[in-house]
Amino acid sequence: MSDELDPLVRDLVEWLAKEPRSYREVMEAWRTSCPRLTVWEEALDRDFLERRVVEGQAFVFVTDRGETFLRASRRVIP
C-alpha cells in the first residue's frame, strides 16, 4: 500500500518543506484529504516528519530523511 500512498505522502512532505507549520494547521489542511490519517501516519512511520514543541506550541517539521525522499522524487525543495 505504501507505493500507492507515495504521491500523497510526497505532497504532504513537500508542503511542509516550504515552512514548518503548526500541528493544528497540518490537521486542518489535511482534514478533507482522503485518506488523510493514513498519509500522515505513513509519513511519520517513514520518519519524514517530526513533531516538536516550540514555545509551548506543537509544530511539524520535515526531517533530513523527508528531504532526501523529496530529492529522490525529483521535487525541488525551496
N, CA, C and O atoms as a CHARMM CRD file, in Angstrom:
* protein
*
  312
    1    1 MET  N      0.81000  -1.19000   0.00000 PROA 1      0.00000
    2    1 MET  CA     0.00000   0.00000   0.00000 PROA 1      0.00000
    3    1 MET  C      0.85800   1.26100   0.00000 PROA 1      0.00000
    4    1 MET  O      0.42300   2.29600  -0.50400 PROA 1      0.00000
    5    2 SER  N      2.05100   1.19600   0.54600 PROA 2      0.00000
    6    2 SER  CA     2.84500   2.41900   0.66400 PROA 2      0.00000
    7    2 SER  C      3.16400   3.02200  -0.70200 PROA 2      0.00000
    8    2 SER  O      3.22500   4.24500  -0.82000 PROA 2      0.00000
    9    3 ASP  N      3.37000   2.20000  -1.74500 PROA 3      0.00000
   10    3 ASP  CA     3.62100   2.75400  -3.07300 PROA 3      0.00000
   11    3 ASP  C      2.42600   3.54700  -3.57400 PROA 3      0.00000
   12    3 ASP  O      2.59000   4.54900  -4.27000 PROA 3      0.00000
   13    4 GLU  N      1.21800   3.10100  -3.22300 PROA 4      0.00000
   14    4 GLU  CA     0.01000   3.81400  -3.62200 PROA 4      0.00000
   15    4 GLU  C     -0.08900   5.16300  -2.92200 PROA 4      0.00000
   16    4 GLU  O     -0.66100   6.10800  -3.46500 PROA 4      0.00000
   17    5 LEU  N      0.46500   5.25300  -1.72300 PROA 5      0.00000
   18    5 LEU  CA     0.40600   6.48800  -0.94500 PROA 5      0.00000
   19    5 LEU  C      1.52800   7.45900  -1.27500 PROA 5      0.00000
   20    5 LEU  O      1.47100   8.62400  -0.88000 PROA 5      0.00000
   21    6 ASP  N      2.54300   7.00200  -1.98900 PROA 6      0.00000
   22    6 ASP  CA     3.69900   7.85600  -2.25900 PROA 6      0.00000
   23    6 ASP  C      3.34200   9.24500  -2.78600 PROA 6      0.00000
   24    6 ASP  O      3.88600  10.22800  -2.28300 PROA 6      0.00000
   25    7 PRO  N      2.45900   9.37200  -3.76900 PROA 7      0.00000
   26    7 PRO  CA     2.14500  10.72900  -4.26000 PROA 7      0.00000
   27    7 PRO  C      1.54100  11.62600  -3.18700 PROA 7      0.00000
   28    7 PRO  O      1.86300  12.81300  -3.12400 PROA 7      0.00000
   29    8 LEU  N      0.67000  11.08000  -2.34400 PROA 8      0.00000
   30    8 LEU  CA     0.06000  11.88000  -1.28000 PROA 8      0.00000
   31    8 LEU  C      1.06300  12.20200  -0.17600 PROA 8      0.00000
   32    8 LEU  O      1.07600  13.31100   0.35900 PROA 8      0.00000
   33    9 VAL  N      1.90000  11.22600   0.15700 PROA 9      0.00000
   34    9 VAL  CA     2.95200  11.47200   1.15600 PROA 9      0.00000
   35    9 VAL  C      3.88800  12.54900   0.64000 PROA 9      0.00000
   36    9 VAL  O      4.27400  13.45000   1.38500 PROA 9      0.00000
   37   10 ARG  N      4.25500  12.46200  -0.62800 PROA 10     0.00000
   38   10 ARG  CA     5.14100  13.46100  -1.23500 PROA 10     0.00000
   39   10 ARG  C      4.49400  14.85000  -1.18700 PROA 10     0.00000
   40   10 ARG  O      5.16400  15.83700  -0.88200 PROA 10     0.00000
   41   11 ASP  N      3.20200  14.92800  -1.48500 PROA 11     0.00000
   42   11 ASP  CA     2.50700  16.22300  -1.42100 PROA 11     0.00000
   43   11 ASP  C      2.55600  16.80300  -0.00900 PROA 11     0.00000
   44   11 ASP  O      2.80900  17.99500   0.16700 PROA 11     0.00000
   45   12 LEU  N      2.31900  15.97300   0.98300 PROA 12     0.00000
   46   12 LEU  CA     2.34400  16.43000   2.37400 PROA 12     0.00000
   47   12 LEU  C      3.73700  16.89700   2.76400 PROA 12     0.00000
   48   12 LEU  O      3.89400  17.98300   3.32100 PROA 12     0.00000
   49   13 VAL  N      4.74000  16.09400   2.48100 PROA 13     0.00000
   50   13 VAL  CA     6.11300  16.43600   2.85100 PROA 13     0.00000
   51   13 VAL  C      6.57600  17.67800   2.08900 PROA 13     0.00000
   52   13 VAL  O      7.25100  18.53600   2.65600 PROA 13     0.00000
   53   14 GLU  N      6.22300  17.77500   0.82900 PROA 14     0.00000
   54   14 GLU  CA     6.60100  18.94700   0.02600 PROA 14     0.00000
   55   14 GLU  C      5.96600  20.21700   0.58800 PROA 14     0.00000
   56   14 GLU  O      6.62500  21.25400   0.66900 PROA 14     0.00000
   57   15 TRP  N      4.71100  20.14600   0.97300 PROA 15     0.00000
   58   15 TRP  CA     4.00700  21.28700   1.55700 PROA 15     0.00000
   59   15 TRP  C      4.68800  21.73400   2.84600 PROA 15     0.00000
   60   15 TRP  O      4.84500  22.93000   3.08900 PROA 15     0.00000
   61   16 LEU  N      5.08800  20.77700   3.66500 PROA 16     0.00000
   62   16 LEU  CA     5.74200  21.10300   4.93200 PROA 16     0.00000
   63   16 LEU  C      7.18900  21.55600   4.74200 PROA 16     0.00000
   64   16 LEU  O      7.73300  22.26600   5.58700 PROA 16     0.00000
   65   17 ALA  N      7.81000  21.14900   3.64300 PROA 17     0.00000
   66   17 ALA  CA     9.19500  21.55600   3.38700 PROA 17     0.00000
   67   17 ALA  C      9.29000  23.05000   3.11400 PROA 17     0.00000
   68   17 ALA  O     10.34500  23.65500   3.30400 PROA 17     0.00000
   69   18 LYS  N      8.19300  23.63900   2.67100 PROA 18     0.00000
   70   18 LYS  CA     8.18900  25.07400   2.38100 PROA 18     0.00000
   71   18 LYS  C      8.35200  25.88800   3.65600 PROA 18     0.00000
   72   18 LYS  O      9.01400  26.92600   3.65400 PROA 18     0.00000
   73   19 GLU  N      7.74800  25.42000   4.74700 PROA 19     0.00000
   74   19 GLU  CA     7.88800  26.06800   6.04500 PROA 19     0.00000
   75   19 GLU  C      7.26700  25.17300   7.11500 PROA 19     0.00000
   76   19 GLU  O      6.25500  24.51800   6.86800 PROA 19     0.00000
   77   20 PRO  N      7.87000  25.14500   8.29600 PROA 20     0.00000
   78   20 PRO  CA     7.25500  24.38100   9.38700 PROA 20     0.00000
   79   20 PRO  C      5.86900  24.95800   9.68300 PROA 20     0.00000
   80   20 PRO  O      5.66400  26.17000   9.61900 PROA 20     0.00000
   81   21 ARG  N      4.94900  24.09700  10.00000 PROA 21     0.00000
   82   21 ARG  CA     3.58600  24.53300  10.27700 PROA 21     0.00000
   83   21 ARG  C      3.13000  23.94100  11.60200 PROA 21     0.00000
   84   21 ARG  O      3.63500  22.91400  12.05500 PROA 21     0.00000
   85   22 SER  N      2.17700  24.60700  12.20100 PROA 22     0.00000
   86   22 SER  CA     1.67600  24.08800  13.47100 PROA 22     0.00000
   87   22 SER  C      0.95700  22.76100  13.21800 PROA 22     0.00000
   88   22 SER  O      0.41400  22.52000  12.14000 PROA 22     0.00000
   89   23 TYR  N      0.97300  21.92500  14.22900 PROA 23     0.00000
   90   23 TYR  CA     0.28800  20.63600  14.14300 PROA 23     0.00000
   91   23 TYR  C     -1.18300  20.87400  13.80700 PROA 23     0.00000
   92   23 TYR  O     -1.76300  20.16600  12.98500 PROA 23     0.00000
   93   24 ARG  N     -1.76900  21.86200  14.44000 PROA 24     0.00000
   94   24 ARG  CA    -3.17900  22.17800  14.20800 PROA 24     0.00000
   95   24 ARG  C     -3.42000  22.54800  12.74000 PROA 24     0.00000
   96   24 ARG  O     -4.38500  22.08700  12.13100 PROA 24     0.00000
   97   25 GLU  N     -2.54400  23.37700  12.18100 PROA 25     0.00000
   98   25 GLU  CA    -2.67700  23.77900  10.77800 PROA 25     0.00000
   99   25 GLU  C     -2.57600  22.56800   9.85500 PROA 25     0.00000
  100   25 GLU  O     -3.32000  22.45400   8.88000 PROA 25     0.00000
  101   26 VAL  N     -1.64800  21.66400  10.17300 PROA 26     0.00000
  102   26 VAL  CA    -1.48500  20.46100   9.35200 PROA 26     0.00000
  103   26 VAL  C     -2.75800  19.62800   9.38100 PROA 26     0.00000
  104   26 VAL  O     -3.24100  19.18600   8.33800 PROA 26     0.00000
  105   27 MET  N     -3.29600  19.41500  10.56900 PROA 27     0.00000
  106   27 MET  CA    -4.50600  18.60200  10.68200 PROA 27     0.00000
  107   27 MET  C     -5.69700  19.27400  10.01100 PROA 27     0.00000
  108   27 MET  O     -6.52700  18.59000   9.41200 PROA 27     0.00000
  109   28 GLU  N     -5.80100  20.58900  10.09600 PROA 28     0.00000
  110   28 GLU  CA    -6.89700  21.30400   9.44200 PROA 28     0.00000
  111   28 GLU  C     -6.76700  21.24000   7.92400 PROA 28     0.00000
  112   28 GLU  O     -7.75500  21.03300   7.21900 PROA 28     0.00000
  113   29 ALA  N     -5.56100  21.41700   7.43000 PROA 29     0.00000
  114   29 ALA  CA    -5.34100  21.42000   5.98300 PROA 29     0.00000
  115   29 ALA  C     -5.59200  20.04300   5.37400 PROA 29     0.00000
  116   29 ALA  O     -6.06500  19.93600   4.24200 PROA 29     0.00000
  117   30 TRP  N     -5.27900  19.00600   6.11700 PROA 30     0.00000
  118   30 TRP  CA    -5.41500  17.65300   5.58400 PROA 30     0.00000
  119   30 TRP  C     -6.72400  16.99500   6.00600 PROA 30     0.00000
  120   30 TRP  O     -6.94400  15.81500   5.73300 PROA 30     0.00000
  121   31 ARG  N     -7.58700  17.74800   6.66500 PROA 31     0.00000
  122   31 ARG  CA    -8.86600  17.20200   7.13000 PROA 31     0.00000
  123   31 ARG  C     -9.69500  16.65900   5.97800 PROA 31     0.00000
  124   31 ARG  O    -10.30500  15.59700   6.10200 PROA 31     0.00000
  125   32 THR  N     -9.72500  17.36900   4.86300 PROA 32     0.00000
  126   32 THR  CA   -10.57100  16.96500   3.75100 PROA 32     0.00000
  127   32 THR  C     -9.85700  16.02800   2.78800 PROA 32     0.00000
  128   32 THR  O    -10.47900  15.50400   1.86400 PROA 32     0.00000
  129   33 SER  N     -8.57700  15.81100   2.98800 PROA 33     0.00000
  130   33 SER  CA    -7.84900  14.89500   2.11400 PROA 33     0.00000
  131   33 SER  C     -8.12900  13.46200   2.54800 PROA 33     0.00000
  132   33 SER  O     -8.09300  13.13200   3.73300 PROA 33     0.00000
  133   34 CYS  N     -8.40000  12.64700   1.58500 PROA 34     0.00000
  134   34 CYS  CA    -8.68800  11.24800   1.88900 PROA 34     0.00000
  135   34 CYS  C     -7.57600  10.42000   1.28000 PROA 34     0.00000
  136   34 CYS  O     -7.25600  10.63700   0.11100 PROA 34     0.00000
  137   35 PRO  N     -6.99400   9.52800   1.95900 PROA 35     0.00000
  138   35 PRO  CA    -7.12200   9.20200   3.38100 PROA 35     0.00000
  139   35 PRO  C     -6.08000   9.96000   4.20500 PROA 35     0.00000
  140   35 PRO  O     -4.93400   9.52100   4.30100 PROA 35     0.00000
  141   36 ARG  N     -6.45700  11.06700   4.78800 PROA 36     0.00000
  142   36 ARG  CA    -5.54000  11.95900   5.49800 PROA 36     0.00000
  143   36 ARG  C     -4.72700  11.22900   6.55600 PROA 36     0.00000
  144   36 ARG  O     -3.49900  11.31200   6.55900 PROA 36     0.00000
  145   37 LEU  N     -5.39200  10.52300   7.44700 PROA 37     0.00000
  146   37 LEU  CA    -4.66600   9.92100   8.55600 PROA 37     0.00000
  147   37 LEU  C     -3.68500   8.85700   8.07900 PROA 37     0.00000
  148   37 LEU  O     -2.60400   8.72000   8.65200 PROA 37     0.00000
  149   38 THR  N     -4.03400   8.11600   7.06100 PROA 38     0.00000
  150   38 THR  CA    -3.11800   7.12000   6.52700 PROA 38     0.00000
  151   38 THR  C     -1.86800   7.78700   5.97600 PROA 38     0.00000
  152   38 THR  O     -0.75800   7.29700   6.18400 PROA 38     0.00000
  153   39 VAL  N     -2.03900   8.89600   5.27600 PROA 39     0.00000
  154   39 VAL  CA    -0.90700   9.63500   4.71100 PROA 39     0.00000
  155   39 VAL  C     -0.04300  10.19400   5.83100 PROA 39     0.00000
  156   39 VAL  O      1.18200  10.07400   5.79000 PROA 39     0.00000
  157   40 TRP  N     -0.66100  10.79300   6.81400 PROA 40     0.00000
  158   40 TRP  CA     0.04200  11.33800   7.97500 PROA 40     0.00000
  159   40 TRP  C      0.83500  10.24100   8.67800 PROA 40     0.00000
  160   40 TRP  O      2.02400  10.40900   8.94900 PROA 40     0.00000
  161   41 GLU  N      0.18400   9.12500   8.97300 PROA 41     0.00000
  162   41 GLU  CA     0.84300   8.01900   9.67100 PROA 41     0.00000
  163   41 GLU  C      1.97100   7.42900   8.84700 PROA 41     0.00000
  164   41 GLU  O      3.02000   7.07600   9.38800 PROA 41     0.00000
  165   42 GLU  N      1.76500   7.32200   7.54900 PROA 42     0.00000
  166   42 GLU  CA     2.81300   6.78800   6.67200 PROA 42     0.00000
  167   42 GLU  C      4.03600   7.70400   6.68900 PROA 42     0.00000
  168   42 GLU  O      5.16500   7.22200   6.78200 PROA 42     0.00000
  169   43 ALA  N      3.82700   9.00700   6.60000 PROA 43     0.00000
  170   43 ALA  CA     4.94100   9.95700   6.62100 PROA 43     0.00000
  171   43 ALA  C      5.68900   9.88900   7.95700 PROA 43     0.00000
  172   43 ALA  O      6.91700   9.97500   7.98900 PROA 43     0.00000
  173   44 LEU  N      4.95000   9.73400   9.05000 PROA 44     0.00000
  174   44 LEU  CA     5.60000   9.59800  10.35500 PROA 44     0.00000
  175   44 LEU  C      6.34800   8.27400  10.46400 PROA 44     0.00000
  176   44 LEU  O      7.47600   8.23300  10.95400 PROA 44     0.00000
  177   45 ASP  N      5.72300   7.19300  10.00800 PROA 45     0.00000
  178   45 ASP  CA     6.36500   5.86900  10.07100 PROA 45     0.00000
  179   45 ASP  C      7.65700   5.83700   9.26900 PROA 45     0.00000
  180   45 ASP  O      8.61000   5.15600   9.64800 PROA 45     0.00000
  181   46 ARG  N      7.69300   6.56300   8.17500 PROA 46     0.00000
  182   46 ARG  CA     8.90100   6.61000   7.34100 PROA 46     0.00000
  183   46 ARG  C      9.93000   7.60600   7.87800 PROA 46     0.00000
  184   46 ARG  O     11.01000   7.75300   7.30700 PROA 46     0.00000
  185   47 ASP  N      9.59900   8.27600   8.95600 PROA 47     0.00000
  186   47 ASP  CA    10.48700   9.26400   9.57600 PROA 47     0.00000
  187   47 ASP  C     10.74800  10.45200   8.65200 PROA 47     0.00000
  188   47 ASP  O     11.85000  11.00000   8.63100 PROA 47     0.00000
  189   48 PHE  N      9.72700  10.84500   7.88800 PROA 48     0.00000
  190   48 PHE  CA     9.83100  12.00700   7.01200 PROA 48     0.00000
  191   48 PHE  C      9.45600  13.29400   7.74100 PROA 48     0.00000
  192   48 PHE  O      9.84000  14.38800   7.32800 PROA 48     0.00000
  193   49 LEU  N      8.70500  13.15200   8.82700 PROA 49     0.00000
  194   49 LEU  CA     8.22900  14.29900   9.59000 PROA 49     0.00000
  195   49 LEU  C      8.49500  14.09200  11.05900 PROA 49     0.00000
  196   49 LEU  O      8.61900  12.96200  11.53200 PROA 49     0.00000
  197   50 GLU  N      8.58300  15.19900  11.77900 PROA 50     0.00000
  198   50 GLU  CA     8.69000  15.11600  13.22900 PROA 50     0.00000
  199   50 GLU  C      7.88000  16.23200  13.86000 PROA 50     0.00000
  200   50 GLU  O      7.78000  17.33600  13.32600 PROA 50     0.00000
  201   51 ARG  N      7.30800  15.91600  15.00500 PROA 51     0.00000
  202   51 ARG  CA     6.56800  16.90600  15.77900 PROA 51     0.00000
  203   51 ARG  C      7.48000  17.41500  16.87300 PROA 51     0.00000
  204   51 ARG  O      8.11400  16.63500  17.58300 PROA 51     0.00000
  205   52 ARG  N      7.54300  18.73300  17.00400 PROA 52     0.00000
  206   52 ARG  CA     8.33500  19.36400  18.06500 PROA 52     0.00000
  207   52 ARG  C      7.51800  20.46000  18.70800 PROA 52     0.00000
  208   52 ARG  O      6.72200  21.13200  18.05200 PROA 52     0.00000
  209   53 VAL  N      7.72500  20.63200  20.00500 PROA 53     0.00000
  210   53 VAL  CA     7.07200  21.72300  20.72200 PROA 53     0.00000
  211   53 VAL  C      8.02500  22.90600  20.75700 PROA 53     0.00000
  212   53 VAL  O      9.16000  22.78800  21.21800 PROA 53     0.00000
  213   54 VAL  N      7.55700  24.03900  20.27000 PROA 54     0.00000
  214   54 VAL  CA     8.32600  25.27500  20.23800 PROA 54     0.00000
  215   54 VAL  C      7.51100  26.32900  20.97300 PROA 54     0.00000
  216   54 VAL  O      6.40700  26.68600  20.56300 PROA 54     0.00000
  217   55 GLU  N      8.07800  26.81200  22.05600 PROA 55     0.00000
  218   55 GLU  CA     7.41200  27.82700  22.87300 PROA 55     0.00000
  219   55 GLU  C      5.97500  27.42600  23.21800 PROA 55     0.00000
  220   55 GLU  O      5.04500  28.22900  23.14200 PROA 55     0.00000
  221   56 GLY  N      5.83200  26.17200  23.59500 PROA 56     0.00000
  222   56 GLY  CA     4.54000  25.67400  24.05200 PROA 56     0.00000
  223   56 GLY  C      3.55400  25.29700  22.96200 PROA 56     0.00000
  224   56 GLY  O      2.42700  24.90600  23.26600 PROA 56     0.00000
  225   57 GLN  N      3.95200  25.40400  21.69300 PROA 57     0.00000
  226   57 GLN  CA     3.05200  25.05400  20.59400 PROA 57     0.00000
  227   57 GLN  C      3.66700  23.92500  19.76600 PROA 57     0.00000
  228   57 GLN  O      4.86600  23.93400  19.48800 PROA 57     0.00000
  229   58 ALA  N      2.84300  22.96100  19.37700 PROA 58     0.00000
  230   58 ALA  CA     3.30800  21.82700  18.57600 PROA 58     0.00000
  231   58 ALA  C      3.44100  22.23400  17.11300 PROA 58     0.00000
  232   58 ALA  O      2.52500  22.81500  16.53100 PROA 58     0.00000
  233   59 PHE  N      4.59800  21.92100  16.52800 PROA 59     0.00000
  234   59 PHE  CA     4.87000  22.17800  15.11800 PROA 59     0.00000
  235   59 PHE  C      5.29100  20.88900  14.44300 PROA 59     0.00000
  236   59 PHE  O      5.72000  19.93900  15.09700 PROA 59     0.00000
  237   60 VAL  N      5.16400  20.86900  13.12300 PROA 60     0.00000
  238   60 VAL  CA     5.58900  19.72000  12.32700 PROA 60     0.00000
  239   60 VAL  C      6.70500  20.18900  11.40500 PROA 60     0.00000
  240   60 VAL  O      6.57600  21.20200  10.71800 PROA 60     0.00000
  241   61 PHE  N      7.79800  19.44300  11.39800 PROA 61     0.00000
  242   61 PHE  CA     8.97300  19.76000  10.58900 PROA 61     0.00000
  243   61 PHE  C      9.31100  18.57100   9.69700 PROA 61     0.00000
  244   61 PHE  O      9.02900  17.42400  10.04400 PROA 61     0.00000
  245   62 VAL  N      9.91100  18.84900   8.55700 PROA 62     0.00000
  246   62 VAL  CA    10.41800  17.80300   7.67500 PROA 62     0.00000
  247   62 VAL  C     11.79700  17.39400   8.17900 PROA 62     0.00000
  248   62 VAL  O     12.62900  18.24900   8.48200 PROA 62     0.00000
  249   63 THR  N     12.03500  16.10400   8.26700 PROA 63     0.00000
  250   63 THR  CA    13.32400  15.58500   8.70700 PROA 63     0.00000
  251   63 THR  C     14.29300  15.51700   7.51500 PROA 63     0.00000
  252   63 THR  O     13.90000  15.71700   6.36600 PROA 63     0.00000
  253   64 ASP  N     15.55100  15.23400   7.81300 PROA 64     0.00000
  254   64 ASP  CA    16.52600  15.03300   6.74300 PROA 64     0.00000
  255   64 ASP  C     16.08000  13.89700   5.82500 PROA 64     0.00000
  256   64 ASP  O     16.24700  13.96700   4.60700 PROA 64     0.00000
  257   65 ARG  N     15.51900  12.86400   6.41700 PROA 65     0.00000
  258   65 ARG  CA    15.03500  11.72900   5.62800 PROA 65     0.00000
  259   65 ARG  C     13.89400  12.16000   4.69300 PROA 65     0.00000
  260   65 ARG  O     13.80500  11.68600   3.56100 PROA 65     0.00000
  261   66 GLY  N     13.02700  13.05600   5.17100 PROA 66     0.00000
  262   66 GLY  CA    11.95500  13.58200   4.33400 PROA 66     0.00000
  263   66 GLY  C     12.49800  14.39200   3.17200 PROA 66     0.00000
  264   66 GLY  O     11.99800  14.28900   2.05100 PROA 66     0.00000
  265   67 GLU  N     13.51500  15.19500   3.43300 PROA 67     0.00000
  266   67 GLU  CA    14.14000  15.97100   2.36100 PROA 67     0.00000
  267   67 GLU  C     14.79800  15.05700   1.33100 PROA 67     0.00000
  268   67 GLU  O     14.74200  15.32300   0.13000 PROA 67     0.00000
  269   68 THR  N     15.41600  13.99100   1.80100 PROA 68     0.00000
  270   68 THR  CA    16.01800  13.00800   0.89300 PROA 68     0.00000
  271   68 THR  C     14.94600  12.36500   0.02500 PROA 68     0.00000
  272   68 THR  O     15.15800  12.15900  -1.17100 PROA 68     0.00000
  273   69 PHE  N     13.80700  12.04900   0.61000 PROA 69     0.00000
  274   69 PHE  CA    12.67500  11.48500  -0.12900 PROA 69     0.00000
  275   69 PHE  C     12.23400  12.44400  -1.23800 PROA 69     0.00000
  276   69 PHE  O     11.97900  12.01500  -2.36400 PROA 69     0.00000
  277   70 LEU  N     12.14500  13.72800  -0.92600 PROA 70     0.00000
  278   70 LEU  CA    11.74600  14.70300  -1.93900 PROA 70     0.00000
  279   70 LEU  C     12.76600  14.79500  -3.06400 PROA 70     0.00000
  280   70 LEU  O     12.40500  14.84000  -4.24000 PROA 70     0.00000
  281   71 ARG  N     14.04100  14.82300  -2.69500 PROA 71     0.00000
  282   71 ARG  CA    15.09000  14.88100  -3.72500 PROA 71     0.00000
  283   71 ARG  C     15.04000  13.64000  -4.61400 PROA 71     0.00000
  284   71 ARG  O     15.19100  13.73500  -5.83200 PROA 71     0.00000
  285   72 ALA  N     14.82900  12.48600  -4.00500 PROA 72     0.00000
  286   72 ALA  CA    14.76000  11.23900  -4.77200 PROA 72     0.00000
  287   72 ALA  C     13.53600  11.22600  -5.68300 PROA 72     0.00000
  288   72 ALA  O     13.51500  10.53900  -6.70500 PROA 72     0.00000
  289   73 SER  N     12.53300  11.98400  -5.30500 PROA 73     0.00000
  290   73 SER  CA    11.31300  12.08200  -6.11400 PROA 73     0.00000
  291   73 SER  C     11.44300  13.15000  -7.18900 PROA 73     0.00000
  292   73 SER  O     10.50600  13.42100  -7.94100 PROA 73     0.00000
  293   74 ARG  N     12.63500  13.75200  -7.24200 PROA 74     0.00000
  294   74 ARG  CA    12.93600  14.82400  -8.20900 PROA 74     0.00000
  295   74 ARG  C     12.06200  16.04700  -8.00400 PROA 74     0.00000
  296   74 ARG  O     11.70200  16.73100  -8.96200 PROA 74     0.00000
  297   75 ARG  N     11.72700  16.31500  -6.77100 PROA 75     0.00000
  298   75 ARG  CA    10.98700  17.52600  -6.44000 PROA 75     0.00000
  299   75 ARG  C     11.97500  18.50700  -5.83600 PROA 75     0.00000
  300   75 ARG  O     12.83500  18.11400  -5.04800 PROA 75     0.00000
  301   76 VAL  N     11.86400  19.74900  -6.18900 PROA 76     0.00000
  302   76 VAL  CA    12.76400  20.78200  -5.69800 PROA 76     0.00000
  303   76 VAL  C     12.28200  21.22300  -4.30700 PROA 76     0.00000
  304   76 VAL  O     11.09700  21.48200  -4.09700 PROA 76     0.00000
  305   77 ILE  N     13.22700  21.30100  -3.37100 PROA 77     0.00000
  306   77 ILE  CA    12.93300  21.81300  -2.04400 PROA 77     0.00000
  307   77 ILE  C     13.25600  23.29300  -2.04800 PROA 77     0.00000
  308   77 ILE  O     14.38000  23.68000  -2.36600 PROA 77     0.00000
  309   78 PRO  N     12.28100  24.13200  -1.69700 PROA 78     0.00000
  310   78 PRO  CA    12.53000  25.58400  -1.72000 PROA 78     0.00000
  311   78 PRO  C     13.61600  25.99800  -0.76800 PROA 78     0.00000
  312   78 PRO  O     13.93700  27.18300  -0.67500 PROA 78     0.00000
